[in-house]
Amino acid sequence: MNRQKAKTLALQGKPLSQVGALPYRMGKGGQLEVLLVTSRKKKRFIFPKGWKMKGKNKKAAAAQETVEEAGVVGNLHRKPIGHYHYRKCFGTVSAPVAVTMFAMRVRRQLSKWPEQEERSRRWVSLKQAEACIDRAGLISFVRAVRRSHLA
């Protein structure tokens, strides 16, 4: 789905949904790290996410969004790690969006990726991620990772 279709659905009062991933790896010294990317407009740190794609299941769409936005390839966990909600603005219209999140163990980081001119990426510790992220729903995923040690 593209932005225009999402706006049309929002104007019709229909529910909107996205998929995303929480990319992680074992860093130096065996410390668990997560990969944050900046949002396009406000340059806030977020996890990669995007609209569901026609012909792809949620997991496949989340994997593709992670390649496009963060430039990493990996293995997504079989089941989602959770969901969060936020309001998406389309000019003068805003609508609630439900995001299904998957954890992704990163296997490879690409030197070039589709959105590298629009976004920055940064590997951070879980503690640093909590300080960088300003959405409560995303912070809850970082805390869940700290508790469960996904890796």
DRENGULUM-606451 format. One line per 8 residues: for each residue z, x, y of C-alpha. Coordinates in Angstrom, 2 decimals, padded with zeros to 5 digits. Layout:
residues N
Z/X/Y | ...
***
This chain:
residues 151
000.00/000.00/000.00 | -000.72/001.28/003.48 | 001.20/000.79/006.71 | -001.02/-002.08/007.91 | -000.59/-004.04/004.68 | 003.17/-003.45/004.84 | 003.23/-004.76/008.43 | 001.27/-007.85/007.36
003.75/-008.53/004.55 | 006.65/-007.99/006.96 | 005.18/-010.53/009.39 | 004.95/-013.00/006.49 | 008.62/-012.41/005.66 | 007.80/-010.91/002.26 | 010.03/-008.23/000.74 | 008.92/-004.62/001.10
009.66/-001.88/-001.40 | 009.14/001.86/-001.59 | 009.80/004.61/-004.10 | 011.25/008.05/-003.54 | 012.58/011.16/-005.19 | 015.54/013.46/-004.83 | 014.06/016.87/-005.71 | 016.58/019.42/-007.01
016.77/022.89/-008.55 | 019.27/025.52/-009.48 | 019.36/028.02/-006.62 | 020.60/031.56/-006.44 | 023.90/032.01/-008.17 | 023.44/028.81/-010.16 | 024.14/026.55/-007.16 | 022.51/023.12/-007.22
020.12/022.62/-004.27 | 018.16/019.61/-003.04 | 014.92/019.60/-001.08 | 014.84/017.75/002.23 | 011.73/016.97/004.26 | 011.45/015.86/007.85 | 010.27/012.39/008.74 | 006.96/012.29/010.58
008.04/010.84/013.91 | 011.74/011.46/014.45 | 011.88/014.71/012.44 | 015.09/013.60/010.68 | 015.87/015.05/007.28 | 015.11/012.64/004.44 | 014.04/012.70/000.81 | 010.35/012.13/000.05
009.45/008.44/-000.23 | 006.55/006.08/000.27 | 004.93/002.77/-000.54 | 004.28/001.78/-004.12 | 000.69/002.47/-005.14 | -001.75/000.12/-006.77 | -002.33/001.12/-010.39 | 000.75/003.38/-010.55
004.21/002.59/-011.82 | 007.22/003.39/-009.63 | 007.89/006.72/-011.29 | 004.28/007.94/-010.95 | 004.16/006.81/-007.31 | 007.43/008.65/-006.56 | 006.03/011.82/-008.16 | 002.85/011.60/-006.07
004.77/010.98/-002.84 | 006.89/014.06/-003.57 | 003.79/016.23/-003.99 | 002.24/014.85/-000.80 | 005.33/015.01/001.42 | 007.30/017.95/000.00 | 004.76/020.02/-001.91 | 006.72/020.22/-005.14
005.95/019.28/-008.72 | 008.55/018.47/-011.32 | 009.96/016.17/-013.94 | 011.37/012.84/-012.83 | 014.32/011.45/-014.69 | 013.41/008.49/-016.86 | 015.53/005.96/-014.98 | 016.10/005.55/-011.24
019.29/007.08/-009.85 | 019.71/004.11/-007.54 | 018.43/002.13/-004.60 | 019.03/002.01/-000.88 | 017.90/-000.24/001.96 | 016.78/000.45/005.50 | 014.85/-001.28/008.29 | 011.27/-000.17/008.88
009.85/-000.64/012.37 | 006.24/-001.65/012.90 | 006.02/-001.67/016.68 | 007.86/-004.81/017.78 | 008.43/-006.01/014.21 | 011.04/-004.64/011.83 | 011.62/-005.52/008.21 | 014.08/-004.62/005.44
012.77/-002.19/002.83 | 014.30/-001.55/-000.61 | 013.77/002.00/-001.90 | 014.03/002.91/-005.60 | 015.01/006.58/-006.00 | 014.40/008.95/-008.91 | 015.88/012.40/-009.42 | 013.27/015.14/-009.89
013.95/018.54/-011.41 | 011.47/020.77/-009.57 | 009.31/023.07/-011.70 | 006.97/024.43/-009.05 | 006.75/024.66/-005.27 | 003.24/024.59/-003.82 | 002.24/026.96/-001.01 | -000.10/024.29/000.39
000.38/020.52/000.24 | -001.17/017.47/001.93 | 001.44/016.81/004.64 | 002.52/020.36/005.47 | 001.21/020.05/009.03 | 003.30/016.90/009.60 | 006.58/017.80/007.87 | 008.94/020.67/007.28
010.83/021.17/004.03 | 014.14/022.89/003.40 | 016.17/023.69/000.29 | 019.86/023.13/000.98 | 023.14/022.98/-000.89 | 024.64/019.56/-001.53 | 027.22/020.18/001.18 | 024.49/021.11/003.67
022.48/018.03/002.68 | 025.42/015.77/003.52 | 025.56/017.35/006.99 | 021.78/017.11/007.60 | 021.15/013.52/006.50 | 021.98/010.65/008.84 | 021.29/007.64/006.59 | 024.34/006.43/004.68
022.23/005.32/001.71 | 020.78/008.81/001.28 | 024.15/010.50/001.62 | 025.44/008.34/-001.24 | 022.76/009.87/-003.51 | 023.82/013.39/-002.57 | 027.43/012.51/-003.36 | 026.38/010.97/-006.67
024.53/014.19/-007.55 | 027.62/016.21/-006.68 | 029.69/014.04/-009.03 | 027.24/013.96/-011.92 | 025.59/017.40/-011.67 | 022.11/016.10/-012.55 | 020.89/019.53/-013.46
***
